[in-house]
């Protein structure tokens, strides 16, 4: 029996157990930088499987190193995240979140379950593959500064040095059974914009006595959108998603708070955009004799999939799933802290189809009714295991 067939057979056998793991994680979500119970649970499984691990990396992170034949040949890393989002779940399922207001609405429970499945498969087949494989269980993907950056600082890509890396993310835009890839530039950088406009409030009928921050907030919003609407040379997204000025029909507030995001695909353009936003705010502040505190919280860099690694991964995925189940994806303006890994080592971040229209499993990521067709876990663990055993150098 070929290695591919062995992996497929073990994936099918393990599926009930991996579903159970995923459901436990789903029912017990924890927010970024608070994943202590999830970390304990992952370690308890590894202990039951008699697989040694490193712990306390980036606080709750875990790393497992498996050595196959000729372990010095190369090292492939596989990564899964395990934090959740501040969303109240509205699904009516037996594994619904027990933590009110916290939910695995981005599928990190499925990522971790799939990686545990791949680990179990490759541990069972340890004499059937060459090189070394690192399994990285990472906390805090959803919140800046992200767990990836800290794990890298603590040496997760060294000893042994990682030669190639894969990350897998659930994708409700694809039906279960399919996976998606994009070679080259794939996902955007992300910055958070936190703006406070400080004026002088008062009676709305006496504008000469006020410095109206709502008027300035409206103009600032309009000017920023106008600037980015003109900038069409590079893919980007600018958006204001929060404006708060607590006044009334006849009350002008003292200040207005605004929050937004900037997404970009080019680091030089990103820096230019930062400077331009600050200049626009400065001009308005001087014109209206008002204070504008414009904070840009720089987030994750863009994510670029290594072209040779990704093209080889696409061919391997076709071997494993059939050419008809491989989809080539467009760029996305969403962001991921896997990007930190991709800027250090050749990396490939790909998508696992999880939708099932017949079952009504179609809700999007980061929504209160997001769920997956759990048959995707069989493909998730199997494909990761298969990719990790292939030669990419």
C-alpha positions in Angstrom: 0.0 0.0 0.0 1.3 3.4 -0.9 1.9 6.1 1.7 -1.0 8.1 0.2 -3.3 5.2 0.7 -2.1 4.6 4.2 -2.7 8.2 5.1 -6.2 8.1 3.6 -7.0 4.9 5.5 -5.9 6.3 8.8 -7.7 9.6 8.1 -11.0 7.6 7.7 -10.3 5.6 10.9 -9.5 8.6 13.0 -12.4 10.8 11.8 -14.7 10.0 14.7 -12.0 10.8 17.3 -11.0 14.0 15.5 -14.7 15.1 15.3 -14.9 14.5 19.1 -11.8 16.7 19.6 -13.1 19.4 17.4 -16.5 19.4 19.2 -14.8 19.7 22.6 -12.8 22.7 21.4 -15.8 24.2 19.8 -17.8 23.9 23.0 -15.1 25.4 25.1 -13.7 28.4 23.2 -11.3 30.9 24.7 -10.2 34.4 23.5 -6.8 35.3 22.3 -4.1 35.2 24.9 -6.5 33.4 27.3 -6.3 29.8 25.8 -5.2 28.0 29.0 -7.8 25.3 29.0 -7.5 24.6 25.3 -3.7 24.3 25.7 -4.2 21.9 28.6 -6.6 19.8 26.5 -4.2 19.6 23.6 -1.4 18.5 25.9 -3.7 15.9 27.5 -4.3 14.3 24.1 -0.6 14.3 23.3 0.1 12.7 26.6 -2.5 10.0 26.0 -0.9 9.3 22.6 2.5 9.1 24.3 3.9 11.9 22.1 6.4 14.3 23.7 5.9 18.0 23.3 7.4 21.4 24.1 5.1 23.7 26.0 4.8 27.3 27.2 5.9 28.8 23.9 4.2 32.2 23.6 2.7 31.3 26.9 0.1 28.6 25.8 1.7 27.5 22.5 2.8 23.9 22.0 5.3 22.3 19.5 5.8 18.7 18.6 8.8 17.4 16.6 8.6 14.1 14.8 11.6 12.6 13.2 11.3 10.2 10.3 14.0 8.4 8.3 17.1 10.6 7.8 15.7 13.4 10.0 18.5 15.8 9.1 17.3 15.9 5.4 14.8 18.7 5.9 12.1 20.0 8.2 8.6 20.8 7.2 6.3 22.7 9.7 2.5 22.5 10.0 0.7 25.2 12.0 -2.8 25.4 13.5 -4.2 28.2 15.7 -6.6 27.6 18.6 -8.1 30.9 19.9 -11.7 32.0 19.4 -13.7 35.2 18.8 -15.9 37.5 20.9 -19.1 36.4 19.2 -22.2 34.9 20.8 -23.0 31.6 19.1 -26.5 31.1 17.7 -26.1 27.6 16.4 -28.4 25.0 17.8 -26.0 22.0 18.0 -24.9 19.7 20.8 -21.4 21.2 20.8 -22.6 24.8 20.9 -20.3 27.2 22.9 -20.6 27.0 26.6 -18.7 30.3 27.1 -21.3 33.0 26.5 -20.1 35.6 24.1 -17.1 33.5 22.9 -17.2 31.3 19.8 -15.0 29.4 17.3 -16.5 31.4 14.5 -13.3 31.3 12.4 -12.8 27.5 12.6 -9.7 27.4 14.7 -11.2 24.4 16.5 -11.2 22.6 13.1 -7.6 23.7 12.4 -6.3 22.2 15.7 -8.3 19.0 15.4 -7.0 18.5 11.9 -3.4 19.1 13.0 -3.8 16.6 15.8 -5.1 14.1 13.3 -2.2 14.7 11.0 0.1 14.3 13.9 -1.4 11.0 14.9 -1.2 9.7 11.3 2.4 10.7 10.9 3.4 9.3 14.3 1.8 6.0 13.3 3.6 6.0 10.0 6.9 7.4 11.3 9.0 4.8 9.5 7.3 5.6 6.1 8.6 9.1 5.5 11.9 11.1 5.5 13.0 14.2 7.3 11.5 15.9 10.3 8.1 17.5 10.8 7.2 20.2 13.3 3.6 20.6 14.5 3.0 24.1 15.8 -0.1 24.8 17.9 -0.3 28.5 18.1 -2.4 30.8 20.3 -3.7 34.3 19.6 -4.1 34.6 15.8 -7.2 36.8 16.1 -5.8 39.7 18.1 -2.8 42.0 17.6 0.1 41.5 18.0 -0.7 37.8 17.3 0.9 34.6 18.6 2.9 33.8 15.5 5.3 36.7 16.0 6.0 35.7 19.6 6.5 32.0 18.7 9.0 33.0 16.0 10.9 35.2 18.6 11.0 32.1 20.9 12.7 30.0 18.2 9.9 27.9 16.8 11.4 28.0 13.3 14.8 26.9 14.5 16.4 23.7 16.0 15.9 22.2 13.5 15.6 25.0 11.0 12.3 24.9 9.1 12.7 24.6 5.4 9.0 24.9 4.4 5.7 25.5 6.1 2.0 24.9 5.6 -1.0 26.5 7.2 -4.6 25.4 6.6 -7.7 27.5 7.0 -11.4 26.5 6.8 -13.2 28.2 3.9 -17.1 28.2 3.7 -16.9 29.6 0.1 -15.9 26.1 -1.0 -17.9 22.9 -0.7 -16.5 20.1 1.4 -14.2 17.9 -0.6 -12.4 20.8 -2.3 -9.3 22.9 -1.3 -8.1 26.2 -2.6 -4.6 27.6 -3.3 -3.1 30.9 -4.4 0.6 31.1 -5.3 2.4 34.4 -4.7 0.7 37.4 -3.0 -2.5 36.1 -1.3 -3.6 38.2 1.7 -3.3 41.8 2.8 -1.5 43.5 5.6 -3.8 44.9 8.3 -3.7 48.1 10.4 -6.1 49.3 13.0 -7.1 53.0 13.0 -8.1 54.6 16.3 -9.1 58.2 15.9 -10.3 60.6 18.6 -11.5 64.1 17.6 -11.5 66.4 20.6 -13.5 69.6 20.3 -15.8 71.7 22.6 -19.3 70.7 23.1 -22.4 72.7 24.0 -25.8 73.8 22.9 -26.5 72.8 19.3 -28.3 76.1 18.7 -25.2 78.1 19.6 -22.6 76.8 17.1 -20.4 79.9 17.5 -19.6 78.7 21.1 -18.7 75.2 20.0 -15.9 73.3 18.2 -18.1 70.6 16.7 -16.2 67.3 16.5 -19.0 65.6 14.6 -18.6 68.1 11.7 -14.9 67.4 11.6 -15.4 63.7 11.9 -17.8 63.8 8.9 -15.2 65.8 6.9 -12.3 63.6 7.9 -14.3 60.4 7.0 -15.2 61.9 3.6 -11.6 63.1 2.8 -10.1 59.8 3.8 -12.5 57.8 1.6 -11.9 60.3 -1.3 -8.2 59.7 -1.1 -8.3 55.9 -1.1 -11.0 55.9 -3.8 -8.4 57.7 -6.0 -5.6 55.2 -5.2 -6.2 52.4 -7.6 -2.7 51.4 -8.5 -2.4 48.7 -5.7 -5.1 46.5 -4.2 -6.2 48.0 -0.9 -9.2 48.5 1.4 -9.9 51.5 3.7 -12.9 51.4 5.9 -14.3 53.2 8.9 -16.5 50.8 10.9 -17.2 52.7 14.1 -18.2 56.3 14.8 -19.4 57.4 18.3 -20.3 60.9 19.3 -22.6 60.9 22.3 -24.7 64.0 22.0 -28.4 64.6 21.3 -30.8 66.6 19.1 -29.6 69.8 20.8 -26.3 68.8 22.3 -23.0 68.8 20.6 -20.5 66.4 22.2 -17.0 67.2 23.3 -15.5 64.4 21.3 -16.0 61.8 18.6 -14.3 58.4 18.5 -13.8 56.6 15.2 -12.2 53.2 14.4 -11.4 51.6 11.1 -9.0 49.5 9.1 -6.5 49.7 6.3 -5.6 46.7 4.2 -2.8 46.7 1.6 -0.7 44.4 -0.6 2.5 46.6 -0.8 4.7 47.7 2.1 6.0 50.9 0.4 2.4 51.9 -0.5 1.3 51.1 3.1 3.9 53.5 4.6 2.8 56.2 2.1 -0.9 55.7 3.1 0.0 56.0 6.8 1.7 59.3 6.2 -1.2 60.6 4.0 -3.9 59.7 6.6 -1.9 61.7 9.2 -1.5 64.6 6.8 -5.2 64.8 6.0 -6.0 64.7 9.7 -3.4 67.4 10.5 -4.8 69.8 7.8 -8.4 69.4 9.2 -7.2 69.9 12.8 -5.5 73.2 11.9 -8.4 74.4 9.8 -11.0 73.9 12.5 -8.7 74.6 15.5 -9.5 71.2 16.9 -7.4 68.3 18.2 -7.3 65.0 16.3 -5.5 62.1 17.9 -4.9 59.7 15.0 -3.4 56.4 16.1 -2.3 53.8 13.5 -1.8 50.4 15.2 0.3 48.5 12.7 -0.8 44.9 12.4 0.2 41.8 10.4 2.2 42.1 7.2 0.9 40.9 3.8 0.9 37.1 3.3 2.8 35.9 0.3 2.8 32.2 -0.6 6.1 30.9 -1.9 5.5 30.2 -5.6 7.6 27.0 -6.0 6.4 25.5 -2.7 2.8 26.3 -3.5 2.9 25.0 -7.1 4.4 21.8 -5.8 1.7 21.6 -3.1 -1.0 22.1 -5.7 0.3 19.1 -7.7 0.5 17.0 -4.5 -3.1 18.0 -3.6 -4.2 16.9 -7.1 -2.6 13.6 -6.4 -4.3 13.2 -3.1 -7.8 14.6 -3.9 -8.1 14.6 -7.7 -7.6 17.6 -10.0 -11.3 18.4 -10.0 -11.2 19.2 -6.3 -8.4 21.8 -6.5 -9.5 25.4 -6.9 -7.2 28.4 -7.7 -8.1 31.3 -5.6 -7.9 35.1 -6.0 -6.2 37.5 -3.6 -8.0 38.3 -0.4 -8.1 41.6 1.6 -8.4 39.7 4.8 -5.3 39.2 7.0 -3.6 36.4 8.9 -0.7 36.3 11.3 0.6 33.2 9.4 2.1 36.0 7.3 4.9 36.4 9.8 6.0 32.8 9.1 5.7 33.4 5.3 8.2 36.2 5.6 10.7 34.0 7.3 10.5 30.7 5.5 9.0 29.4 2.2 5.4 28.9 3.2 1.9 28.0 1.8 -1.4 29.0 3.3 -4.3 27.2 1.7 -8.0 26.8 2.2 -10.1 23.8 3.2 -13.6 23.6 1.9 -16.1 23.2 4.7 -19.5 24.2 3.2 -22.4 21.9 2.5 -25.4 23.6 0.9 -27.6 20.5 1.2 -27.1 20.5 5.0 -27.5 24.3 5.2 -23.9 24.8 6.3 -23.2 28.0 4.4 -22.7 30.8 6.9 -19.6 32.9 6.6 -16.5 33.2 8.9 -16.8 35.5 11.9 -20.6 35.1 12.0 -22.7 33.7 14.9 -24.0 30.7 12.8 -20.7 29.6 11.3 -20.2 25.9 11.3 -18.5 23.2 9.2 -19.3 20.0 7.5 -17.2 17.8 9.8 -16.3 15.4 6.9 -13.9 18.2 6.0 -11.7 17.1 8.9 -10.9 13.8 7.2 -9.5 15.8 4.2 -7.9 18.4 6.5 -5.8 15.9 8.5 -5.0 13.7 5.6 -3.9 16.4 3.2 -1.7 18.1 5.8 -0.1 14.7 6.6 0.4 14.0 2.9 1.9 17.4 2.1 4.3 17.2 5.0 5.8 13.9 3.7 6.5 15.2 0.2 9.9 16.5 -0.9 9.9 20.2 -1.5 13.6 20.9 -1.9 
